[in-house]
Amino acid sequence: MTSSSISTQTVFALATGPVQGAIAVMRVSGPESAILLAALCGALPAPRHASLRALRHEGDVLDHALVLWLPGPRSYTGEDSFELHLHAGPAIVEAVAQALVSLGARPAEPGEFTRRAVQAGRMDLLQAEAIADLIEADTQAQRHQALKQADGALSQLYTEWASRLRQVLAQQEALIDFPDEELPPEVEDALLGDCRTLAEEMQAHLADERGEIVRDGLKIVLAGAPNVGKSSLLNALSGQDAAIVTQKAGTTRDAIAVDWMIEGIRVRLIDTAGVRETEDEIEAEGIRRTMRHVKEADLLFHLVGPGDETPLLADHAIRLRTKTDLAPAREGELGIHTKDEAGLAPLKAWLKAHLARLMAQRGTPPLTRARHRAGLKEAQEHMTRALEAPWPEVRGEELRLAMQALGRLTGHVDVEALLDTIFGQFCIGK
């Protein structure tokens, strides 16, 4: 659907979702909003004041509802809008929806209200994505992060970078357009210095993983030989009887994942099939899947039993000595046992310290999505190529491309191609 077709139609959706409750909020937005609301309740209430009205259609009283009239541009979408706070009976919601359709409105598509807000300039793409994250937040850390991004923290950073880059580009254009002018060499030196500083700031931003960890969680993989205690550790940390634990080696044939919360960060713990030589086809497939999880882990613990000096499964693996109730870990090793809470304490303390280092406050807000990382990486690469460019014209083109990459992040340039992807992830009514 094109942006022009969206803006000329009036749409509605149940903002409170399908869950049964006492109140259901029907949201309506578009150019015909005033006509629709007057048709339902007889006259428009005062703007932005709740008013109790009887909703009528074709002589039938649909409900007695609390009505809010929100004329644009001071509305969520920037358009004329209204809300109907209905009794949440399914028959009432269905009757009101049918009345709206008969009056000329249509059901909204996923994310359409927020999409209209972006198109009306009420927010940028980064803030729109934060609204989606806020709706989906199930930890306090996610809530705090989404609110800051919705308030424009990330937008302000990228806009400030774009402003500085625009100034650098203007200076570069002057060097290209007036080559015969004897501009002091300090002008180009300052330009290159500004480019270098921006590229370094972008690189530091890309190295900051806080936002993605908060939003997506941390993937912790438990790997190692059979019967070293992976399943026991999964059960003990999660407090669930999720994995079968027996003395027989090779009980776990496929990965088992459970969600766990530590220090307000969501963690996905993954127990994997024990790694060993085998001719069993099913067990071999489980080991292949283990190695895939090993590569994808944010944190990889290679569990080893007492006396086991097996080489680590990967360079990024952390050796975790198990069954320390039978034999202590070596000096400098991380060791645990699952007999009681005290046996888990070293690992929990290590994880808390690790998360504290990862989540330590920095001077800039973190990026939160793969789209942000891809866009920033593109901009940073163009900045690096600009510094390496042999001719001023090439440098100018690289700076323009970096500018476009930054603009796509906020939606200030080339936004239309991104809209369907971004807003298709929203719920109906937002």
C-alpha positions in Angstrom: 0.0 0.0 0.0 1.4 3.4 -0.9 1.7 6.3 1.4 -0.8 8.4 -0.6 -3.5 5.7 -0.4 -3.0 5.5 3.4 -3.3 9.2 4.0 -6.6 9.6 2.2 -8.4 6.8 4.1 -9.8 6.7 7.6 -8.9 3.6 9.5 -9.8 2.0 12.8 -8.4 -0.7 15.1 -8.9 -2.1 18.6 -5.9 -0.6 20.4 -6.4 -2.8 23.5 -5.9 -6.0 21.5 -8.0 -9.2 21.6 -7.6 -10.0 25.3 -10.9 -10.0 27.2 -11.2 -7.2 29.7 -13.6 -4.6 31.1 -12.8 -1.8 28.6 -11.9 -2.0 24.9 -10.4 1.1 23.2 -11.3 1.6 19.5 -8.9 4.0 17.8 -9.9 5.8 14.6 -7.7 8.1 12.5 -8.0 9.8 9.1 -9.6 12.7 7.2 -13.2 11.5 7.8 -12.8 11.1 11.5 -14.9 14.2 12.4 -17.8 13.0 10.2 -17.7 9.5 11.6 -17.6 10.6 15.2 -20.5 13.1 14.7 -22.5 10.3 13.0 -22.0 8.0 16.0 -22.6 10.4 18.9 -24.5 13.3 17.4 -22.0 16.1 17.9 -18.3 16.4 18.4 -17.2 16.7 22.0 -14.7 19.3 23.1 -11.2 18.5 21.9 -9.1 16.4 24.3 -11.8 16.2 26.9 -13.4 12.8 27.8 -17.1 12.8 27.3 -19.7 10.1 28.0 -21.9 9.5 24.9 -24.4 7.1 23.6 -23.1 5.6 20.3 -25.9 5.2 17.8 -26.0 3.8 14.3 -29.2 3.3 12.1 -31.4 4.0 15.2 -29.7 1.3 17.3 -27.8 2.2 20.5 -24.5 0.4 20.2 -23.0 1.3 23.6 -22.5 4.1 26.2 -18.9 4.9 25.7 -16.2 7.4 26.9 -15.3 9.4 23.8 -12.1 11.4 23.1 -12.0 13.7 20.1 -8.3 14.4 19.0 -8.1 16.8 16.1 -4.9 17.0 14.2 -2.1 17.9 14.1 -2.0 17.4 17.9 -2.7 13.7 17.8 -0.6 10.5 17.7 -0.9 10.2 13.9 -0.9 14.0 13.2 -4.4 13.5 11.7 -7.9 14.0 13.0 -8.4 11.1 15.3 -10.8 9.8 18.0 -11.0 7.1 20.6 -14.0 5.1 21.8 -13.6 3.6 25.3 -16.2 0.8 25.0 -17.5 -1.9 27.2 -15.4 -4.9 26.1 -18.1 -7.4 25.2 -17.3 -9.0 21.8 -20.8 -8.1 20.5 -20.3 -4.4 21.3 -16.8 -4.3 19.7 -18.2 -6.1 16.6 -21.2 -3.8 16.3 -19.0 -0.7 16.5 -16.6 -2.1 14.0 -19.4 -2.8 11.6 -20.8 0.7 12.0 -17.4 2.2 11.3 -17.1 0.2 8.1 -20.6 1.1 6.9 -19.7 4.8 7.5 -16.7 4.5 5.2 -13.7 3.5 7.4 -11.6 0.4 7.0 -9.7 -1.8 9.4 -6.1 -0.6 9.9 -3.1 -2.7 8.9 -0.4 -3.7 11.4 1.6 -0.6 12.5 -0.5 1.8 10.3 -1.2 4.4 13.0 2.6 4.7 13.8 3.4 4.7 10.1 1.1 7.7 9.6 2.8 9.4 12.6 6.2 9.0 10.8 4.8 10.3 7.5 3.3 13.3 9.3 6.6 14.1 11.0 5.3 13.3 14.5 8.3 10.9 15.0 11.2 9.4 13.1 11.8 5.7 12.3 14.0 5.2 15.3 11.3 6.5 17.6 8.7 4.4 15.8 10.8 1.2 16.3 11.0 2.2 20.0 7.2 2.3 20.3 7.2 -1.4 19.0 9.9 -2.3 21.5 8.0 -0.6 24.3 4.9 -2.6 23.5 6.9 -5.9 23.5 9.0 -5.0 26.6 8.8 -7.7 29.3 11.8 -6.6 31.5 12.5 -3.3 33.2 15.7 -2.8 31.3 13.8 -3.2 28.0 11.2 -0.7 29.2 13.8 1.9 30.2 15.7 1.5 27.0 12.6 1.7 24.8 11.4 4.9 26.6 14.7 6.6 26.1 14.7 5.8 22.4 11.1 6.8 22.0 12.0 10.2 23.6 14.6 10.7 20.9 17.9 9.8 22.6 19.2 7.8 19.6 17.7 10.1 17.1 19.5 13.1 18.6 22.8 11.3 18.4 22.4 10.4 14.7 21.0 13.8 13.9 24.0 15.4 15.5 26.4 13.2 13.5 24.5 14.1 10.3 24.8 17.8 11.1 28.6 17.5 11.6 28.9 15.4 8.5 27.0 18.0 6.6 29.5 20.6 7.7 32.4 18.4 6.6 30.7 17.8 3.3 30.2 21.5 2.7 33.9 22.1 3.4 34.8 19.3 1.0 32.6 20.8 -1.7 34.3 24.1 -1.3 37.7 22.5 -1.9 36.3 20.8 -5.0 34.5 23.9 -6.4 37.2 26.4 -5.8 40.5 24.5 -6.6 42.2 27.7 -7.8 41.6 29.5 -4.5 44.6 29.4 -2.3 42.8 28.0 0.7 45.1 27.4 3.7 46.2 23.7 4.2 44.7 23.9 7.6 41.2 23.7 6.0 41.8 20.3 4.6 43.6 19.1 7.7 40.7 20.2 9.8 38.3 18.4 7.4 40.2 15.2 7.6 40.4 15.5 11.4 36.6 15.9 11.6 36.2 12.9 9.4 38.5 10.8 11.5 36.7 11.8 14.7 33.3 10.9 13.3 34.5 7.6 12.0 36.0 6.7 15.4 32.8 7.7 17.2 30.8 5.5 14.9 33.2 2.6 15.4 32.9 2.9 19.2 29.1 3.0 18.8 29.2 -0.2 16.8 31.3 -1.9 19.4 28.6 -1.1 22.1 26.3 -4.2 22.4 24.3 -3.0 25.3 21.1 -2.2 23.4 20.9 -5.5 21.5 21.6 -7.4 24.7 18.8 -5.7 26.5 16.3 -6.0 23.6 17.1 -9.5 22.3 18.7 -11.1 25.4 21.9 -13.0 25.9 22.4 -16.4 24.4 24.4 -18.7 26.7 25.4 -22.1 25.4 26.4 -25.0 27.6 28.6 -27.4 25.6 31.0 -30.2 26.3 31.3 -34.0 26.4 28.4 -36.2 27.5 27.7 -36.5 31.2 29.8 -33.5 32.3 26.8 -31.8 33.9 25.3 -29.6 31.2 21.7 -30.6 31.8 22.1 -30.5 35.6 23.4 -26.9 35.3 20.6 -25.9 33.0 18.0 -27.2 35.5 19.8 -25.7 38.5 20.2 -22.2 37.0 16.7 -22.0 35.5 14.9 -23.6 38.5 13.1 -25.9 36.1 13.2 -29.6 35.5 13.7 -28.9 31.8 16.3 -31.4 30.8 16.5 -35.1 31.5 19.4 -36.0 33.8 20.6 -39.6 34.0 23.9 -41.4 34.4 23.6 -42.7 30.9 25.8 -40.7 28.4 24.1 -39.1 25.4 20.7 -38.5 27.0 20.4 -35.1 25.4 20.1 -35.5 21.6 18.9 -32.0 20.7 19.3 -28.5 22.1 17.0 -27.6 25.0 16.5 -23.9 25.6 15.0 -22.1 28.6 14.6 -18.5 29.5 16.3 -17.1 32.6 16.5 -13.7 34.1 19.7 -12.3 35.8 20.3 -8.7 36.8 17.3 -7.6 34.8 18.6 -9.1 31.6 16.8 -11.9 29.8 19.1 -14.9 29.1 18.4 -17.9 26.9 20.2 -20.9 28.4 20.9 -23.6 25.8 21.8 -27.2 26.8 23.4 -29.1 23.9 24.1 -32.7 22.9 27.4 -34.0 24.3 30.3 -33.8 21.8 32.0 -37.1 21.1 32.8 -39.5 18.3 29.7 -41.6 17.5 28.3 -43.8 14.8 24.7 -43.2 15.9 23.0 -41.1 13.2 20.6 -39.3 15.5 23.3 -38.5 18.1 25.6 -37.3 15.2 22.9 -34.9 14.1 22.6 -33.6 17.6 26.3 -32.9 17.7 26.2 -31.0 14.4 23.5 -28.8 15.9 25.6 -28.3 19.0 28.5 -27.0 16.9 26.1 -24.6 15.2 25.0 -23.2 18.6 28.7 -23.0 19.6 29.3 -20.6 16.7 26.2 -18.5 17.4 26.7 -18.2 21.2 27.0 -14.8 22.9 28.6 -16.7 25.8 30.0 -20.2 25.4 30.8 -22.3 28.4 32.8 -25.5 27.7 32.0 -27.8 30.6 34.7 -30.2 31.7 34.7 -32.7 34.5 37.4 -33.4 37.1 40.7 -34.1 35.5 39.5 -33.4 32.0 41.9 -31.2 29.9 40.1 -31.5 26.6 41.0 -28.5 24.3 38.3 -25.8 24.2 35.6 -26.2 21.5 36.2 -22.7 20.2 38.5 -19.7 20.8 35.7 -17.8 22.5 34.8 -20.6 24.8 35.2 -20.3 28.6 36.3 -23.4 30.5 33.8 -24.3 33.3 35.0 -27.0 35.6 32.0 -29.1 36.9 31.5 -31.4 39.9 33.8 -29.4 42.2 32.1 -31.2 45.1 34.2 -34.2 44.0 37.4 -32.4 43.0 38.2 -28.7 43.3 38.8 -26.5 40.3 42.3 -25.5 39.5 43.5 -22.1 40.5 42.2 -19.4 38.2 39.5 -21.7 36.8 35.8 -21.1 37.1 34.3 -24.1 38.9 30.8 -25.2 39.9 28.7 -28.0 41.2 24.9 -28.4 41.3 24.4 -30.1 44.6 23.3 -26.8 46.3 23.2 -23.1 45.8 26.7 -22.6 47.1 28.0 -24.6 44.2 26.4 -22.3 41.7 27.6 -19.1 43.4 31.0 -18.7 41.5 29.2 -18.9 38.2 26.4 -16.5 39.2 29.0 -14.0 40.5 31.0 -14.3 37.3 27.9 -13.7 35.2 26.8 -10.7 37.2 30.2 -9.1 36.9 30.3 -9.9 33.1 26.9 -8.3 32.6 28.0 -5.3 34.7 30.9 -4.8 32.3 28.8 -5.2 29.3 26.1 -2.8 30.5 28.3 -0.2 32.0 27.0 3.3 31.1 28.7 5.1 28.2 28.4 8.6 26.9 26.0 7.7 24.0 22.8 5.7 23.8 23.2 2.3 22.3 21.9 1.0 19.0 19.2 -1.6 19.5 18.5 -3.4 16.2 20.3 -5.2 13.3 19.0 -2.4 11.0 20.8 0.2 13.1 24.0 -1.8 13.1 23.9 -2.4 9.3 23.2 1.4 8.6 25.9 2.6 11.0 28.4 0.1 9.6 27.7 1.3 6.1 28.1 5.0 7.2 31.4 4.2 9.0 32.8 2.3 6.1 32.1 5.2 3.8 33.8 7.6 6.3 36.8 5.3 6.3 37.0 5.2 2.5 36.6 9.0 2.5 39.8 9.3 4.6 41.6 6.9 2.2 40.3 8.6 -1.0 43.1 9.7 -3.3 41.1 12.6 -4.9 38.8 15.2 -3.4 35.9 14.2 -5.7 36.0 10.6 -4.5 36.2 11.8 -0.9 33.1 14.0 -1.5 31.1 11.1 -3.0 32.0 8.8 0.0 30.9 11.5 2.4 27.6 11.9 0.5 27.0 8.1 0.7 27.8 8.2 4.5 25.2 11.0 4.8 22.6 8.9 3.0 23.2 5.9 5.2 22.7 8.1 8.4 19.6 9.6 6.9 18.0 6.1 6.2 18.4 5.3 9.9 16.1 8.1 11.0 14.0 8.0 7.8 15.1 11.4 6.5 16.1 10.0 3.1 15.0 6.9 1.1 12.4 6.0 3.7 9.7 4.5 1.6 11.5 1.2 0.9 11.8 0.6 4.7 8.2 1.3 5.7 6.6 -2.0 4.9 9.3 -4.0 6.6 9.4 -1.9 9.8 5.7 -1.4 10.4 4.7 -4.9 9.3 6.2 -6.0 12.7 3.7 -3.9 14.7 0.5 -5.1 16.3 -2.9 -4.0 14.9 -4.0 -0.8 16.5 -0.5 0.8 16.9 
